[in-house]
Amino acid sequence: MKNFKFLCLILSLGFLCFCLAGCCISHDWQEATCTQPKTCSKCGKTEGEALGHKWIDATCTQPKTCSVCGETTGKKLDHTPGEWVVDKSATCTAEGSQHSVCTVCGETITEAIPKVDHKPGEWKISKAATVSSAGEKQQVCSVCGTVLNTDTYELSAQEKENAYKNQCQSYTYDEIARNPDSYKGNYAVFTGEVIQSIEEGNSYTFRVNITKNSYGWEDTILVTYTKKDANESRILEDDVITMYGQLAGTYTYETVMGNNMTVPLFAAEYAYVN
């Protein structure tokens, strides 16, 4: 009896091992998919291989897609636009816009049109140059007025000369002799006869009579002047000259007779023999 019970136990254990190892009598197979082979849902045993994806090529509306499981890879293709229609033209201050219809899927495509370049206009003076300082100029867009470029400029030698002479005014001898301090620093122009010329290199000191009357010239002023160019013609006694410069008060000197003489002082910037 004991041997019989032991035999039954051995057979039971063997049958249990058989069931655990071999899913008893049959497997519960799950059909193969794109990514998994045929597989038993009870024990995990597999047969064969995965089916693999069946890809449909990407289009302009969807990426490459498996027709079986719907998995995707990659990105959609770009649309194939037809003729573009401009909805808003671009300017130099704002983008424009345009649209087209895809020739593949029929979808409407919109796109921005980049701003166009500014159109440089002529240079204009924003700050006038003077004899002593540079000016400024600007180049603006001829369409929108945006400042595109700025630069400095200076007057040419001739322009400086013209500007200097234009600011000079005529004064009588009586005005500058009676009230010299009132006119000190003023820009002035005089024409007169040189009665004495002292030359030291390019520098001159003149005594010039500036009032013309029926018998000649009178009313003496003292003039200092430096030539602009070493090749500039010399100024000699008895020359009639026109001078542009600044009044500098008075100057006192001793005459050949030993007397002190006080006369108006004039610093000439430009001097020309008439």
Number of C-alpha atoms within 10 A of each C-alpha: 6 6 8 9 10 11 11 11 12 11 12 12 11 12 13 12 13 13 13 12 10 14 17 12 7 10 15 13 16 15 14 17 16 15 11 16 18 18 21 17 13 14 14 14 15 17 14 10 14 16 15 14 16 14 16 15 13 17 16 15 13 15 17 18 19 17 12 14 13 12 14 15 13 10 13 14 14 11 19 15 18 15 10 13 12 16 14 14 15 18 16 15 14 12 14 17 15 16 18 19 18 17 13 13 13 13 15 13 15 16 13 15 17 15 14 14 11 18 16 16 15 11 13 13 16 14 13 15 19 14 16 10 10 13 17 15 17 18 20 20 17 13 13 12 13 16 14 13 12 14 12 14 14 16 18 10 10 9 14 16 15 13 15 19 18 13 13 17 14 11 13 11 18 11 11 21 19 10 13 18 14 12 17 17 15 15 23 22 21 22 20 24 25 22 17 17 18 14 15 9 9 14 12 17 17 22 21 26 22 21 17 13 8 5 6 9 17 16 17 22 22 21 22 16 19 18 18 12 8 10 8 10 10 14 20 17 14 13 18 20 18 17 23 25 25 20 23 20 20 18 14 12 12 10 9 7 6 8 9 11 10 15 20 23 23 28 21 23 18 17 19 15 15 10
